[in-house]
Amino acid sequence: MLDALGDGTRRSIVELLAERPHAVGELAAVLPVTRPAVSLHLKVLKDARLVRDTPVGTRRVYRLDTEGLTLLRTYLDRLWAGALDRFAAAAEAAHAAETASSPHSRSSTNRPRGGTTP
């Protein structure tokens, strides 16, 4: 799925389909690539389960595949949650190390500002 979104034209197609379903010709009219190129990009997106098509007369109308997008969202949520957990653990470890390495930092914050100690 992520490979399919690695191409800028395919991301543009997904963004257009997020607005509403489109036929191949409609997509080709607004993208800087040929109609055959749009068809190839749509095939990649379809194989990745990010879009699906429906025959309407002689045209095929493409729309986002909500099931595939749900799988992508679940994967990204897991990835992001893991990254946040690792970041939190690293921040806590850095804070604990900083606190442990400077035991005077606590007592210096409690001193009066005049520089004298009672």
Buried (B, 14 or more C-beta within 10 A) or exposed (E): BEEBBEEEBBBBBBEBBEEEBBBBEBBBEEBEBEEEEBBBBBEBBBEBBBBBBEEEEEBBBBBBBEEBBEBBEEEEEEEEEEEEEEEEEEEEEEEEEEEEEEEEEEEEEEEEEEEEEE
